[in-house]
Amino acid sequence: MGDEKVKNEAMEIMGLFQVLPRLIVFDLDYTIWPFYWLTIFVKVKESKYQKMGDEKVKNEAMEIMGLFQVLPRLIVFDLDYTIWPFYCECRSKREMPSLYPHARGILYALKDKGVDVAVASRSPTADIANTYLDKLGIKSMFVAKEIFSSWTHKTDHFQRINQRTGVPYNAMLFFDDEDRNIETVSKMGVTSILVRNGVNLAALREGLSKFSQNLAKIDRNKQKWLKFSQKPGSSERDKE
């Protein structure tokens, strides 16, 4: 049916009712159009980077990091559908894996900038994941690799990473492709970014921006507390 026929049919349907709503509200994604707009937006943002090699991605990542005064002490990556486009458990050790186009360049840039990186993966096949990291030549880049199946949506992973590295949660940045992991880890104080098409330069910029905002918010709260604690009588009220 064309637009005019759909319109006429809709008019007939509404004519069946004596009272109509004063306002009808529509969602957008997969309601009035058949896609998630963020996926389209990210693809557009990535278009100028699609043919970039690892060195060019690395240089661009270095420029992005140069825009921020404070960087995370540790950036944690999921594996499946975050740094590579597949599930480990669906692959064989014999296969040669590949990374998302920007992943290697970003990792190189973080290394050169002195930012530590770690892995937090709920993959049930840690042996395959470690084999792939080794084959890709990036295994030694990670200061911590927590790869194990869990129902906690990665709180266990981050507790272990915190114990291993000593980095506080609010000094970490995390990239993952699952909403439930992002929501859970965010509650721990970690700046967490959902990726739709793997980690890329657009996601890196978004993550560093959000990290800076969260850091500024923490500083503002500290300043408010200091001002409150310095007020006459505040210590007596606290004791009460």
Beta strands, then each sheet from edge to edge (+ up, - down):
strand 1: 74-77
strand 2: 116-121
strand 3: 142-147
strand 4: 172-176
strand 5: 191-194
sheet 1: 3+ 2+ 1+ 4+ 5+
end
